[in-house]
Every structure is written in C-alpha cells, then in structure tokens.
Amino acid sequence: MEYYGTISIGTPPQDFTVVFDTGSSNLWVPSISCSSLACQNHQTFNPSQSSTYRSTGQNLSIHYGTGDIEGIVGSDTVTVASLVDTNQLFGLSTTEPGQFFVHVRFDGILGLGYPNLAVDGIAPVFDNMVNASLLDEDLFSVYLSRETTGSVIIFGGIDESCFTGPINWISVSYQSYWQISVDSIIVNSQEVACSGGCQAVIDTGTSLLTGPHSGISNIQIAIGARQDTHGEYHVNCSSISAMPDVIFVIDGVQYPISAVAYTEQNNQGPCTSSFQNTSADLWILGDVFIRVYYSIFDRANNHVGLAKAI
C-alpha cells in the first residue's frame, strides 16, 4: 500500500523515510517541536543539530486527500542517494491532526509534482536538482515492485532493466499534477467509462486506482465486484484468473490492467477490488497502475513515458 525511501536533511545528516509523491510538490518532515501523536512515533528533525539549517519565519499549511499538516518553513541541505540539494526550502510539521499520519510507516513526503502545485510557491526538490545541474537528464522514473523490496526511483535517468518493449510518450495535458488525457476505458470490448475522453493523473502517492463514481461503478459491475455494507467492493478469490482486463486507452495505445493487478487479498481475508470512487472528475492512476507500467516523468519535454514493467 505504501512505497517509501530514505533521504537525509541537515549537517550532519538526519535520516527520514518519505513517500516520493508525484501528486504533490512540497517536501516536509516532522519537527522536534511537534506534539501530535503522529510525530511521537516518527523521526523528527532537530534544527539545532544542523549547522546548515536556516529559519525563514514562514508558516506552512498543506492539505492532502488523506491528511493535513501545519508547520514552519526552513532551509537546509537535502541528500537523496548521492544527490546533494543545498539550500532547499522544506516544511517542518508542528501539528499533524487526525489519524492518517499516526499509522503510516513513512515520516514525511517529498513531492515531485510541478512547481505550481507547491504550497506557497516553494521550489520543489526536483527543480532545485535540475537548476543545480545535478542530473544527467531533467526527468525521473519509477519502478514499483509487488514485493517489499526492489522498487526504485531514478533521478536523471531510465533503467532499461525495469521494463520490456517500447516506451510510449504521452504529453502532459496540464502542468500541475502529472496529468494526461485518456481516450477511454474498456472492459470486454465495451467502453465502460471515460466516454469521449477524460483526464487522469499518474500518482505515485495514491495506492489505488480511483475515479468518478459513475465510471468506477461501471467498472465494478463489469469485473463482477460486489459492494459490502462498508462500501468495499469484493471479488471471488477463486474467480480472479477468469476476470477480464480493464484497459485504459491513452493516445490510441491500450494499457491493460489484469485482474491479478487490480485485486488484493488481505491476510487470507476476502479479495477486494482496487478501484475506488472519488468525488473529483480526475482519474488517479496510482500504484496499482504504476506496478504494471514503468513510469517516466520527463520535465524537459513535459511528457510521461509508459513501458511494460518487468
């Protein structure tokens, strides 16, 4: 459900696990001055322990689909693998209300969306890397494994061992999220959603595949999923091998998602559908989609590359 990796902030470095999130554009980690429950069981940043930290006196408030943070903005050196990003503005949470961030395994979030998605116009980490000429190419790429190991994010390059066949390039339709135009969504040769085209976001920070209520309902019906009293859609575990592909048609190319990819079995419990309603018009192609299609996010050309993941 969650993919995260380790970065460090400060001098000497303080380590944090973060979600590399293409659906947002700010970097933040918990602050030592945060008293929320979520901060008590996560790593916290101590500015007084870093010789390169600078305060800005600026406040920060970020709202996600699943949680909120309030905090302050500081500046420090951020290290991602061997990449050293100096004078990076980032958020230090002072309150993390609600339950969402209490239970997650990661400490913070590193946003990889476009700059105009960033709260308060703070330059994202990726933009600072590009401006400092740290990368061979102005792009990053993501491979998500179904296992607990093996997932990678590559800054400045493409790993050809992660995919097979051609890379199909799709223009970004709106430069905020990594947003693209989808032609239609097909099950069993029938268009079930996205009639006449729709907009979708390729989002590493969303676990599932989400969309408007009517389209998602049509997909659930087409794959034979049944809704329980809690609103979850279940499928018969023994039927998964016979269930149809859900095909996203993008720029005339078909991207099938098999039933093995769009269903989940939780601790020997019932099998569930990984399609979920949202109140928005945008479709979100989350980790369920990215596990099947190696995704390249190319800022130099403002397009997304998709290739069949290994």
Secondary structure, DSSP 8 states (H G I E B T S, - for coil): ----EEEEETTTTEEEEEEEETT---EEEEBTT--SHHHHTS--B-GGG-TT-EEEEEEEEEEETTEEEEEEEEEEEEEETTEEEEEEEEEEEEE--SSHHHH-S-SEEEE-S-GGGSGGG---HHHHHHHTT--SSSEEEEE--SSSS--EEEET---GGGEEEEEEEEE-SEETTEEEEE-EEEETTEEEE-TT-EEEEE-TT--SEEEEHHHHHHHHHHHT-EE-TTS-EEE-GGGGGGS--EEEEETTEEEEE-HHHHEEE-TTS-EEE-EEEESSSSEEE-HHHHTTEEEEEETTTTEEEEEEE-
